[in-house]
């Protein structure tokens, strides 16, 4: 397992951000996504989606949120980067 994993999320894509986060953590930990605990055990997934969803005046350009999920520290940034590292 590497020290850090980063992936770019396209906020205009149809894939929910919560799925992209779980997929990034599964990739970092070299696990199947179905082996992870549900994301809502770590963070309100709906609130996470709403925080970074496109708005009528465009997409959020600054800010980030960091939380622990499945023994990892996950940072989701407004620019679409999802960064995962060991907690």
N, C-alpha and C positions, 0 to 999 in steps of 0.2 A: 504494500500500500504506500502510495506516495505521500508527501507531506501536505500537499494541497492540490485541489482539483478545481478548475474553473471552466465554466461553460457560459456561452452567451444565449440568453433567452430572447426570442422575438416577441415583444409584447403585443404585436398585431396578429400573431399566429392563433390558430384555433385551440392549440393545446393549453390547458389550464396551467397557470404558474405553479400550482401545488403539485401537479404531475411532474413538471420539469424539475422542481426541487427534489422530489422523491427519487426521480431518475438520476439526478446528479449525485445524491448521497449513495444510492445503490451502486453506481459506477465507481465512486471513490472507495467504497468498502468492498467492492468486488462481490456483491451479493445480488440476488434477484430482487427486483423491486417488491415482489410479494413477500419476501422474508423480512421486510422492514415493518416496524410498528406503524400504525396509522399516523399520518402527519398531524391530525388534529389533537393527538396526545401532546404534541410539543407547542403548537401555535394554532390560533384560530385561522384556519385555511381560508375561510371566506373573507376575513378582514385583510389577510395578506393579498388576496386577489384584488380586492377593492383599492388597496393602497397603491398598487402599481398599474391598475387598468387605465386604458386610454380615457381621456376626458374630452368634453366638447371643445376645449381650448388647446388640445394636444395631449402629449404624454408628459408625465412628471419627469423633470430633467435632473433633479438633485435628490439626495437622501438615500438612506439604506436602512435595513433592519437586520439584526443579527440575533440568532436564537440557537439553542441546542436541540438537535434532533438525531436520534439513533447513534449516540456517542460521537456526534460530530458537531462542530460549530459551523453554522450555515449563515452566510451573509448574502442578502439579495439587495442589489443596488438598482437605483432608478434607471441607470443606463442599460439594464438588462443582464448584467453579470450576476451569475450565481457562483459563489465561491464556497468550497467545502474544505474543512481541515479537521484534523483530529481534535476532539474536545479535551 
